[in-house]
């Protein structure tokens, strides 16, 4: 797997200060995507153990809330193979840090029997605290939405969803629902 960028001290892609990993490769090719260069699977640098170690180190300060993974498309089958062991490592070494993952896939495609479900998908989803799912739809773009680009996208509370077996939406303080005070 390759990655296009790593942002340290990111405050736009999840709650709190975060380290954000932008993986490379995406077959969705959503019109209006904010990072079309990441569609290419060979874009950027190779995701190595050294890069993993740098990300782990960046997550250790107490003021860092966690890791966000987006892309490109983290849930591309070829990316899942590299992400599953890395996300498990983050959870094992830093269990107090949250993991957010953005995908253009929809929930039904990620669960058992779905088009994007691989042998690694359950491991990834079990590590994720918040899943932002659904393709970016330019006609539903809304810059006032918090943590997503278009109104069709959902923010899913993964621990609650896995516990109940039905999609449970993530809830933030209602004063912050639209990202505007």
N, C-alpha and C positions, 0 to 999 in steps of 0.2 A: 504494500500500500504506500502511496505517496501522500504528502500533505502540502497544502499551498501556503499555509501561514499558521503561526501560533501567536496569539495575542495574550500578553500578560497584563494584569490589572484591567481587564475588560469589565464594564458595568452595563453593557447593553444586551447581553445574551443570557439572562438569568438573574436571579436575585443575588445581590451582593457583588463583591469583587471576585472575579473569576479568571481562570486561565481558559482560553478558548482555542481549540484545535479545529482547524479547517482542513478536512480531508479532501483528497482529489478524487475525481471520478463521479460522474452523474449521467444517467441515461434519461432522466426526466426532461431535461432541457426546457424548463418552464419559461415561456415568454416573459420578459421583464425581470428575470433573475438578476440579483445584484452582484453575482460573481460567476458569470458564464465561463471565465477562464478555468474555473475549477471543474468543469465538465470533463476535461481531458484527464484520463487516468494517470498519465505520465507527467502531469503538471507538478511543479514544485520539487520537493526533496523526498528522499526515501525515509519512511517512518522506521527508525532503528531503535534498538535498545537504549542507545545513548540519548536519543530524543525522548523516549519514555522516561528515562532517569531525570532529564531536565524538567519535564512536566511535573513529575512527582515532587521534585525539589521545590518547584514554584508553588505547589499547593500546600506546603508545610506551614507557612506563617498562619497564625491564628486569624488574621484579618482576611484571609482568602477563604471564601465560602465554598468554592468547589470548581469543578471542571465542566465545561460545555463543549460538546462535539457537534459540529455541523459541517457544511461542505460547500461544494460537492454534495455527495450523498453518503452519509455514514452507513446506511443500510443496504448499499449495493452489496450483493453476495460476496464479491471479492474483497470488499472492505471489512465485512463482518468477521472474516477469518482472522484479521490482524487486530481488530478492535476488541473482540471478546476477551482474549487473555489480558489485554491491557486494562480494560475496565474492571475486570476481576481483581487485578493487581491494585488498582486505585482503591477499590472498596476494601481490600484486605489490609493494605498499608495505611490507609487514611479513612477509616470508617465514618468519621464525623463530617466528611466533605460530601456535598451533594453533586450528583451528576445529572446534567441536563443534556438531552440529545434532540437535535432537530432533524426531521426527515420529511421528504416530499411524499413518502408512502403514507397510506392510510392504515389505520389499525387492523382492519380485516385482512390486509395483505401481509401483515407481520405475524399474525397468530397462526397456530398450527394449521397447516393446509393452505395457507395463503400464498400468493404468488412470490412473495419476497422472503418467506420463512425458510431459513436454512438450519443446519445443525447448530449453528452458533447463535441464532436469534434468541432463544430462550435465555441463554447466559447473558446476553447483552441487556435484554429487557429486565432481567432480575437485578442488574446493577444500576439501572437508570432510576432516578427519583422523579424526574419530570420529562415527559416526552411531548415535544411540540410536533404534531403530525399534520400531514396534508400538503398537497402541492401549493406553491405560490400561484394565485390566480390574479392576474393583473386587473381584471374587471372588479375584483373584490378588495383591491388594495386600500388600506386605511392606515395612514401614518400615525394615527392616534391610538392604535391597538398596542397593548403592551406585550412585548416578547414574541410578536408574530407580525407578518407583513400583510396578510389578507384574512378577511373575515371567515373564510371557510376553514381555516386552520384551527385545530383544537389543542389545548394545553392539558395534558393528561397526567394525573397523579398516579404514577406507576405502582407504588406499594399498595395503594388502595384498590387499584384496578386488578392487580394480581391476587389480592386477598379475596375480592368479591367475585371475580370472574366476569365482571361487566365494567365497561369504561366509566371511570370516575374522573370528572374534571378537576383540575388543580384550581384552588381558590386562593387568591391573594386578598389583602385588605380591600374591600369594595371601593375605598377612596382612591385606589390606584388602578382600578380596572382598565381605564383607558390611557393610563400613563400620564394623565394630566391632572393637576390639582386645581 
